[in-house]
């Protein structure tokens, strides 16, 4: 059985987790085993119906009231117990903030190896081969893990998401997780959400990112207005813009922020420091807008516009409106 951890937020299953489940299903089919979806939390059985159409053989619901809020310690205990009990042949996570936090804890708890931020998974001679970018995306490393079962995190927006089917007949297995009193050393006191309808940059199909060239927080409204015209888009930012306090850290793309792989990445007023390129170089198409023709970002861009962003973005926005009106 190849299992995929399913992350939920605000009452919905994250798209990146559905991509992870789709890859688990493909690899399970190649190996002639079953694919499974794994939910962890309190009263998570309600999500099972929505997962049926994505074709898992089984849906495991690992529940305890103490797991109502995310806890790496509690979720890690639940998943370690799951792997030991079921003998899963692999466990996949989406490489989201939660997946990057949780997968290493599970791997350490089981004494297993971890392949992180994978962009491809192959099966050769019955073994998993994982491919991941290294050296800020300048090279790719292919590796196998000596320990079994392998644990891996999968980069969002890289693995194809299969269209949901007519509805499956997956068996829903509900299991109680034993959480001893005093086991959890921390708890969530409050969740502070940004007052925005934007989707997370890791799940966006289009990202419009701004850097130091934006000159101030008030100018990010230009990017928000542009992103609002494009379905499944989000606003990103370079580290310099975030460090300057112009936009929240949740928008940061780069080595110390989030790694993204959208269909289209627009770098506006971003010079292209190596740390930023590490987080977005796997985008399918890159468009750069910068008034410096020697900016490093143009070396990785598919299309480049040399010009003042404060002139380019309003014109681009007007052209988009015309296209969308047709």
C-alpha positions as CSV (number, residue, x, y, z in Angstrom):
1,X,0.0,0.0,0.0
2,X,1.2,3.5,-0.9
3,X,-0.3,6.1,1.3
4,X,-0.7,9.9,0.8
5,X,-1.2,12.2,3.8
6,X,-4.2,14.5,3.1
7,X,-3.9,18.0,4.4
8,X,-7.0,20.0,5.1
9,X,-7.5,23.7,5.8
10,X,-10.6,25.8,6.4
11,X,-12.8,22.8,5.8
12,X,-11.3,21.9,2.5
13,X,-8.8,19.4,1.2
14,X,-5.7,21.2,-0.2
15,X,-5.1,20.8,-3.9
16,X,-1.5,19.8,-3.3
17,X,-2.7,16.8,-1.3
18,X,-4.9,15.7,-4.1
19,X,-1.8,15.9,-6.4
20,X,0.1,13.8,-3.9
21,X,-2.7,11.2,-3.8
22,X,-2.8,11.1,-7.6
23,X,0.9,10.3,-7.7
24,X,0.5,7.7,-5.0
25,X,-2.3,6.1,-7.1
26,X,-0.1,6.0,-10.2
27,X,2.8,4.4,-8.4
28,X,0.5,2.0,-6.6
29,X,-0.9,0.9,-10.0
30,X,2.6,0.4,-11.4
31,X,3.6,-1.8,-8.4
32,X,0.3,-3.7,-8.3
33,X,-0.6,-2.5,-4.8
34,X,-3.3,-0.3,-3.3
35,X,-3.3,3.5,-2.9
36,X,-4.6,5.0,0.4
37,X,-5.5,8.4,1.6
38,X,-4.7,9.3,5.2
39,X,-6.5,12.0,7.2
40,X,-5.5,13.0,10.7
41,X,-7.4,15.2,13.1
42,X,-10.6,15.2,15.1
43,X,-13.8,14.1,13.3
44,X,-12.2,14.1,9.9
45,X,-14.4,11.4,8.4
46,X,-16.5,14.1,6.7
47,X,-13.7,14.6,4.2
48,X,-13.8,11.0,3.1
49,X,-16.7,11.5,0.7
50,X,-14.9,14.2,-1.2
51,X,-11.9,11.9,-1.6
52,X,-13.8,9.0,-3.1
53,X,-13.9,10.4,-6.6
54,X,-10.0,10.6,-6.6
55,X,-9.8,6.8,-6.5
56,X,-8.0,5.7,-3.3
57,X,-8.5,2.0,-2.4
58,X,-8.9,2.9,1.3
59,X,-9.3,6.1,3.3
60,X,-7.9,6.1,6.8
61,X,-9.2,8.5,9.3
62,X,-6.9,8.8,12.3
63,X,-8.8,10.6,15.0
64,X,-8.5,12.0,18.5
65,X,-10.1,15.2,20.0
66,X,-6.6,16.4,20.9
67,X,-5.7,16.6,17.2
68,X,-8.4,19.1,16.4
69,X,-5.6,21.6,15.8
70,X,-2.4,20.7,13.9
71,X,0.4,19.5,16.1
72,X,3.6,18.0,14.6
73,X,4.0,15.9,17.7
74,X,0.5,14.6,17.7
75,X,0.1,14.1,14.0
76,X,3.6,12.5,13.9
77,X,2.5,10.0,16.6
78,X,-0.6,9.1,14.6
79,X,1.3,8.6,11.3
80,X,4.1,6.6,12.9
81,X,1.5,4.3,14.4
82,X,-0.3,4.1,11.1
83,X,2.9,3.0,9.2
84,X,3.8,0.4,11.8
85,X,0.3,-1.1,11.9
86,X,-0.4,-1.2,8.2
87,X,3.0,-1.9,6.9
88,X,2.6,0.8,4.2
89,X,5.2,0.5,1.4
90,X,5.6,4.3,1.0
91,X,4.2,7.4,2.6
92,X,3.9,10.7,0.5
93,X,3.3,14.2,1.7
94,X,2.8,17.4,-0.2
95,X,5.9,19.7,0.3
96,X,3.7,22.4,2.0
97,X,4.6,24.2,5.2
98,X,2.8,21.4,7.1
99,X,4.3,18.6,5.0
100,X,7.8,20.0,5.4
101,X,7.3,20.1,9.2
102,X,5.6,16.8,9.6
103,X,7.4,14.4,7.2
104,X,10.8,14.7,8.9
105,X,9.2,14.1,12.3
106,X,7.6,10.9,11.0
107,X,10.8,9.8,9.3
108,X,12.8,10.3,12.4
109,X,10.2,8.6,14.6
110,X,10.4,5.5,12.4
111,X,14.1,5.7,11.9
112,X,13.7,6.1,8.1
113,X,15.1,8.2,5.3
114,X,13.3,11.1,3.7
115,X,13.4,12.4,0.1
116,X,12.3,16.0,0.3
117,X,10.9,18.4,-2.3
118,X,10.7,15.8,-5.0
119,X,9.8,16.8,-8.6
120,X,9.7,13.2,-10.0
121,X,9.3,9.7,-8.7
122,X,10.2,6.6,-10.8
123,X,10.2,2.9,-10.0
124,X,13.2,0.9,-11.2
125,X,13.8,-2.8,-10.3
126,X,11.0,-2.5,-7.7
127,X,12.7,0.5,-5.9
128,X,11.6,4.1,-5.8
129,X,13.9,6.6,-7.4
130,X,13.3,10.2,-6.3
131,X,14.5,13.3,-8.2
132,X,14.8,16.7,-6.5
133,X,16.5,20.0,-7.4
134,X,19.8,21.0,-5.7
135,X,22.1,24.0,-5.8
136,X,19.2,26.4,-6.0
137,X,17.6,24.5,-8.9
138,X,20.8,24.5,-11.1
139,X,21.1,20.7,-10.9
140,X,18.9,17.7,-10.2
141,X,19.7,14.8,-7.8
142,X,18.3,11.3,-8.3
143,X,18.4,9.1,-5.2
144,X,17.1,6.0,-3.6
145,X,16.6,5.4,0.1
146,X,18.3,2.5,1.8
147,X,15.6,2.3,4.4
148,X,12.1,1.0,3.9
149,X,9.4,2.2,3.6
150,X,10.5,5.4,1.9
151,X,9.0,8.7,3.0
152,X,8.9,11.7,0.6
153,X,7.5,15.2,0.2
154,X,6.3,16.2,-3.3
155,X,6.6,19.7,-4.7
156,X,3.1,21.2,-5.3
157,X,2.0,22.0,-8.9
158,X,4.5,19.5,-10.4
159,X,2.7,16.2,-10.3
160,X,-0.4,16.0,-12.5
161,X,-3.8,16.1,-10.8
162,X,-6.2,13.6,-12.3
163,X,-9.8,14.8,-12.9
164,X,-12.2,13.3,-10.3
165,X,-14.1,10.3,-11.4
166,X,-17.8,9.3,-10.9
167,X,-17.1,8.3,-7.3
168,X,-15.3,5.4,-5.9
169,X,-16.1,2.7,-3.4
170,X,-13.1,3.1,-1.1
171,X,-13.3,1.5,2.3
172,X,-13.3,4.2,5.0
173,X,-11.3,2.9,8.0
174,X,-11.6,4.9,11.2
175,X,-8.9,4.5,13.8
176,X,-8.6,6.1,17.2
177,X,-5.2,7.6,18.0
178,X,-3.9,7.1,21.5
179,X,-2.6,10.5,22.8
180,X,-1.6,10.1,26.5
181,X,-2.3,12.9,28.9
182,X,0.5,15.4,28.9
183,X,2.0,14.0,25.7
184,X,1.5,17.1,23.6
185,X,3.9,19.8,24.8
186,X,2.3,22.7,22.9
187,X,-1.1,23.7,21.6
188,X,-2.5,26.2,19.2
189,X,-3.7,29.2,21.1
190,X,-5.0,31.2,18.1
191,X,-4.9,31.2,14.3
192,X,-4.4,34.6,12.8
193,X,-5.5,34.7,9.2
194,X,-4.7,37.4,6.7
195,X,-7.9,39.2,5.6
196,X,-7.6,38.2,2.0
197,X,-9.3,35.9,-0.5
198,X,-6.0,35.0,-2.2
199,X,-5.0,31.4,-2.4
200,X,-1.7,30.2,-1.1
201,X,1.2,30.9,-3.5
202,X,2.2,27.2,-3.4
203,X,-1.1,26.2,-4.9
204,X,-1.6,29.1,-7.4
205,X,-1.5,28.5,-11.2
206,X,-0.3,32.1,-11.7
207,X,1.9,34.1,-9.3
208,X,2.5,37.8,-9.7
209,X,5.5,38.7,-7.5
210,X,7.0,42.0,-6.5
211,X,10.4,42.9,-5.3
212,X,12.3,46.0,-4.2
213,X,11.4,47.7,-7.4
214,X,7.9,48.1,-6.1
215,X,9.3,50.9,-3.9
216,X,6.8,50.6,-1.1
217,X,3.8,48.6,0.3
218,X,1.2,50.9,-1.2
219,X,2.3,49.9,-4.7
220,X,1.5,46.2,-4.2
221,X,-2.1,47.1,-4.9
222,X,-1.0,47.2,-8.6
223,X,-0.1,43.5,-8.4
224,X,-3.2,42.6,-6.4
225,X,-5.4,44.3,-9.1
226,X,-3.5,42.4,-11.8
227,X,-3.8,39.1,-10.0
228,X,-7.5,39.7,-9.4
229,X,-8.1,39.5,-13.2
230,X,-6.5,36.0,-13.5
231,X,-8.2,32.8,-12.2
232,X,-6.3,30.8,-9.6
233,X,-3.6,33.5,-9.1
234,X,-1.8,34.9,-6.1
235,X,0.6,37.7,-5.2
236,X,4.1,36.7,-4.2
237,X,7.1,38.7,-3.1
238,X,10.9,38.6,-2.8
239,X,12.7,38.5,0.5
240,X,13.7,42.1,0.3
241,X,10.1,43.2,0.0
242,X,9.0,41.0,2.9
243,X,12.0,42.1,5.1
244,X,11.0,45.8,4.4
245,X,7.6,45.1,5.8
246,X,5.8,45.8,2.5
247,X,3.9,42.5,2.5
248,X,3.5,39.4,4.8
249,X,5.9,36.6,5.0
250,X,3.3,34.1,3.7
251,X,3.8,35.7,0.3
252,X,7.6,35.2,0.3
253,X,9.0,33.1,-2.6
254,X,12.6,31.8,-2.3
255,X,15.1,29.8,-0.4
256,X,13.9,31.2,2.9
257,X,10.3,31.4,1.8
258,X,8.1,29.1,-0.2
259,X,9.1,27.0,-3.2
260,X,6.5,27.4,-6.0
261,X,5.9,25.8,-9.4
262,X,3.1,27.7,-11.1
263,X,2.2,27.6,-14.8
264,X,3.1,31.3,-15.0
265,X,5.4,33.3,-12.7
266,X,5.6,37.1,-13.2
267,X,8.6,38.7,-11.5
268,X,8.0,42.4,-11.3
269,X,10.8,44.6,-10.0
270,X,12.7,41.6,-8.9
271,X,16.4,41.5,-9.7
272,X,16.8,37.7,-9.5
273,X,19.0,36.9,-6.5
274,X,20.0,33.3,-6.4
275,X,17.9,32.8,-3.2
276,X,14.8,33.9,-5.0
277,X,15.5,31.8,-8.1
278,X,15.8,28.8,-5.9
279,X,12.1,29.1,-5.0
280,X,10.6,29.8,-8.5
281,X,12.9,28.4,-11.2
282,X,10.8,25.3,-11.7
283,X,7.9,27.5,-12.9
284,X,6.7,26.4,-16.4
285,X,6.8,30.0,-17.8
286,X,8.6,33.0,-16.4
287,X,7.9,36.6,-17.3
288,X,10.2,39.3,-15.9
289,X,9.6,43.1,-15.8
290,X,12.6,45.1,-14.8
291,X,14.1,48.4,-15.9
292,X,17.6,47.0,-15.7
293,X,18.4,45.0,-18.8
294,X,21.3,43.3,-17.0
295,X,19.1,42.0,-14.1
296,X,19.9,38.3,-13.5
297,X,16.2,37.5,-13.6
298,X,16.3,37.8,-17.4
299,X,18.6,34.8,-17.6
300,X,15.9,32.5,-16.5
301,X,12.9,34.3,-18.0
302,X,11.0,33.0,-21.0
303,X,9.9,36.5,-21.7
304,X,11.4,39.7,-20.5
305,X,10.1,43.3,-20.5
306,X,12.7,46.0,-20.0
307,X,10.8,49.0,-18.7
308,X,9.4,50.9,-15.8
309,X,6.9,48.5,-14.0
310,X,4.7,51.5,-13.1
311,X,4.1,52.0,-16.8
312,X,4.1,48.3,-17.8
313,X,1.7,46.9,-15.2
314,X,-1.2,49.3,-15.8
315,X,-0.9,48.7,-19.6
316,X,-0.8,45.0,-19.1
317,X,-3.8,45.2,-16.8
318,X,-5.8,47.1,-19.5
319,X,-4.8,44.6,-22.2
320,X,-6.0,41.7,-20.0
321,X,-9.3,43.4,-19.4
322,X,-9.8,43.7,-23.2
323,X,-8.9,40.0,-23.7
324,X,-11.2,38.9,-21.0
325,X,-14.1,41.0,-22.3
326,X,-14.0,39.3,-25.7
